C-alpha cells in the first residue's frame, strides 16, 4: 500500500537548531553561555502565538 504526500522523517542526522545550544551548554559545564534564556524563548513563543490565537478566537463559526 502506498500513501501520497511527502515522506518526511522527524529524526535527522544533524543536531536540531532548537536543542543544540542547550546540548553545548550542558556538555561544556556552563562555560558557553546560552544565546537566550529559557524564559526569553517562552516569551517569544507566547508573543508570536498571541495575535493568531486572538484572531481565531474572534472568527465567526
C-alpha positions in Angstrom: 0.0 0.0 0.0 1.4 3.4 -0.9 0.5 6.7 0.5 0.5 10.0 -1.3 2.4 13.1 0.0 5.9 13.7 1.2 7.6 11.2 3.4 9.4 13.4 5.8 11.0 11.9 8.8 11.1 13.7 12.2 14.6 12.4 13.0 17.5 14.0 11.3 21.2 13.0 11.4 22.3 16.6 12.3 21.6 18.4 15.6 18.4 20.4 15.6 18.9 24.2 16.0 16.4 24.2 18.8 18.2 21.9 21.2 21.8 22.1 20.1 22.7 25.3 22.2 21.4 23.6 25.3 23.5 20.5 24.5 26.6 22.6 24.1 25.8 24.4 27.3 25.3 21.2 29.2 28.4 19.5 27.8 30.6 22.5 28.4 29.6 22.7 32.0 28.1 26.1 31.6 31.3 27.6 30.2 29.5 28.5 26.9 26.6 30.9 27.7 23.2 30.3 26.1 22.1 32.8 23.4 18.7 33.2 25.0 17.4 32.1 28.4 14.5 29.7 28.7 12.2 32.4 29.8 13.1 34.6 26.8 12.4 31.7 24.4 9.0 31.1 26.1 8.2 34.8 26.0 9.0 35.0 22.2 6.8 31.9 21.6 3.9 33.3 23.6 4.2 36.7 21.9 4.2 35.3 18.4 1.3 33.0 19.0 -0.9 35.5 20.7 -2.3 37.5 17.7 -3.2 34.5 15.6 -4.9 32.9 18.6 -6.9 36.0 19.3 -7.9 36.2 15.6 -9.0 32.6 15.6 -11.0 33.2 18.8 -12.9 36.1 17.2 -13.6 34.3 13.9 -17.3 33.5 13.4 -18.2 29.9 13.1 
